[in-house]
Amino acid sequence: MKQINCDVVIVGSGVSGLYCALQLPKDLNICILSKDSLENSDSYLAQGGICVLKEPSDFDAYFEDTMRAGHYENNQKNVSIMIHSSPDIIRDLISYGVTFEQKNGEFLYTKEGAHSNNRILFHKDITGKEITAKLLAEAKRRSNLTFYEYTTMTDFIYSDNSVHGITAIHNDDKSLLNFTASKTILATGGIGGLYEHSTNFRHLTGDSITLSKKYRIELEHLDYVQIHPTTLYSTKKGRRFLISESVRGEGAILLDKNQKRFVNELLPRDVLTQKIKEQMEKDHTDFVLLSLLPIGIDEIRNHFPNIYEHCLQEGYDITKEPIPVVPAQHYFMGGIHVDSNSHTSAHHLYAVGETACNGVHGANRLASNSLLESLVFAKRAAFEIASKHSLCFE
């Protein structure tokens, strides 16, 4: 087994893992593992956008929208932290080269289901790719960061409720690696690979959850799984293509088999999913129809070019016809229990992103809160580790 000593080991190369690494002191030796290629994280797949508190007067409405979507099971303290931290996060992203849509020098804000106001920044319909790619580019410029692609975590180095690193295996040559670290950060993403129909990459199988359960590290709300209402219907195997909630925020409508509108498209995701399932049962179909025609051809091609091109490849011209859509597993609101600084119940172990549960989302995530929540609490983890720098890494 190859021995690798580092100050911090981060398992996962999505936005939470990368951003956390970038926020840590530059004199720390940091190892970042990716189970697949660095680019194959669900963060790259996020289409719609990232929420932000665009003005102080929107705080109460944003807070209430998040709470209502989460069925008021949210951690109110952490919801407040996330919202108040959002402008700072956006400034950070812009400093790393991330661009958001603008008009006449002013940001454009879109709206999605269960939002009472337009407060979502976006980059076409590939916001996640724009953010993650820019973070990865910055991370690759840092001499203190070392990447290990196609490397799967197999166990924690654990003793007396403390984690001192991880063991891993290289997917290709099956070589074994032992990463000892003063701090371990889990950023392994969701659980979609465990489902037959999911928008997630297939290699996201809840590895951190499994190991935490093994060592009795506190877990929370493992039954809180979100189904996305609209993914492109297909009989092919593999990941389902997401049709962003933003299209409904911009005016797309849902139709039954007779092409009659049957629901308010901006209901919270769990409620809308149930309505779609009920309509499918009523119509005896495997899907319902989604029409983007009310949006207009120019807006479809400019705001949703990725969706437009993908649907064309699948044989659908969304500027001329509705497309078949079906609900699929999308997001995991539960996970490893963490505090407001992303610390788990084990010493020296942190969890960020979708694998963590800080209670922000409650029982159902509000659209476009995922990227923001991941970034806010990744930064808080980094700041807590940095504040103990002289104690932890001497």
Secondary structure by P-SEA (a helix, b strand, c coil): cbbbbccbbbccccaaaaaaaaacccccbbbbbbcccccccccccccccccccccccaaaaaaaaaaaaaccccaaaaaaaaaaaaaaaaaaaaaacccccccccbbbbbbcccccccccccccccaaaaaaaaaaaaaaacccbbbbcccccccccccccccccbbbbccccbbbbbbbccbbbbcccccccccccccccccccaaaaaaaaaaccccccccbbbbbccccccccccbbbbccccccccbbbbbcccccccccccccaaaaaaaaaaaaaaacccbbbbbcccccaaaaaaccaaaaaaaaaaccccccbbbbbbbcccccccccccccccccccccbbbcccccccccccccccccaaaaaaaaaaaaaaaaaaaacccccc
